[in-house]
Amino acid sequence: MPSTVERRHSSPGSCAATSEAGAASLGRRYAAVRALSEQYCKPLEKEDFIPQVEEYASPPLWHLAHTSWFFEEMLLKPHLPQYQVFHPQFSYLFNSYYESIGERQARHRRGAITRPGVETVFAYRHAVDDAMQRLLDSGVAQDKQVAYLVELGLQHEQQHQELLLTDLKLAFYYNPMLPVYDQVYNEESLQGKSRQALAGRVNEAMAVTASGNVAGNILVAEGLYDIGFAGEGFCFDNEIAKHKVFLPGCELASQLVLNREYLEFIDDGAYQDHSLWLSEGWDWVQATNASAPLYWQQHNGQWKHFTLAGLALLDPALPVNHVNYFEASAFAAWRGMRLPTEFEWEAASGRLDWGQRWEWTQSAYAPYPGFKVSSGAAGEYNGKFMVNQMVLRGASITTSPGHSRPSYRNFFHPHLQWQSSGIRLAK
């Protein structure tokens, strides 16, 4: 998921030595995660694997190969005796931003990789999987650091699974035919939550009066709060170390902003009102002629939006999706409110219904107290991105199952819309 969107692989929060049974469990997890990436590709035509429509959105072919490159580079080369690389040029083609590993294909030219072809990339994945199984069977994974690297590779692949879907959606949207990824794919349901369950919460949804009061709000009392990851299990290094943060009392909306509310924002002329926007946000509006979230289209007076299941009527009862930080901030200003800080969000997370959209916060992406960049290649992709980006919390409908936690810190540049991101208000 690396650049700002090819994520953060660094030291674990904590990691105990892996037992023989633990290694077997890790092997099963490895197989399941790797299989899901290929499952996501089943609806694709061969031609779908190649296009790169924006520099920040990589082709499916590259995602599949890069996630395999990670296991080959970080685990098989150093830890499996007599391992033979699949192809000597793949280290160059499928490196992302690992300066310590070497040169690489320019990011904006990943769509030029028409060779190796799709069959070869799948053969590469399967060869890596076979070699990883030999490594796991050898007992090496009982070593603490090796087990951590395997888990890191799986977390990394889960991030790319989300990117594969969101990058593919953008590529399909740029196609005038507006192709359908999968007719039965419901990107508005949350990992098994039914559309009816979402609709059932409409009457409980946040409502804001002219005075700015929030119905169904979550109160966060003034005080000191523990922020960050602690305990057993995996985390990225930008989530540690746990530390105290003082928070004034605040309120967070219990629900995300809905499409119908965002339509009111549009209808009120908000995209033409400079007073609502940050200076860079207003520059973005003017430069792009923005007038609605990404994927929204108006047809004969009806709003529609593009989904992985094709073009569909916009459902007013669902949370707004594909808004950038500038839009989220402007909407909050229009409502006379604000976005929460990432610390307020984490303090309230146990009482929030989250996971439908990545939620913008007003917090700049910065290190926690005591943060240190890890040594080696696995430490490259956190600290050096801690500038000019904003933190999002939670998870989204396209986040892989099991790949979320309250301390997770996602981050993007404020102008980007293509991830599944929404708005939660605070005051």
Buried (B, 14 or more C-beta within 10 A) or exposed (E): BBBBBBBBBBBBBBBEEBEEEBBBEBBEBBBEBBEBBEEBBEBBEEEBBBBBBBEBBBBBBBBBBBBBBBBBBBBBEEBBEEBEBBBEEBBBBBBBBBEEBEEBBEBEEBBEBEEBBBEBBBBBBBBBBEBBEBBBEBEBBBBEEBBBBBBBBBBBBBBBBBBBBBBBBBBBBEEEEEBBBBEEBBBBBBBEBEBEEBEEBBEEBBBBEEEEEBEEBBEBEEEEBEBBBBEEEBBBBBBBBBBEBEBEEBBBBBBBBBBBBBBBBBEEEBBEBEEBBBEEBBEBBEEEEBEBBBBBBEEEEEBBBBBBBBBEEBBBBBBBBBBBBBBBBBBBBBBEBBBBBBBBBBBBBEEBBBBBBBBBBBBBBBEBEEBEBBEEBBBBBBBEBBEEBBBBBBBBBBBBEEBBBBBBBBBBBBBBBBBBBBBBBBB
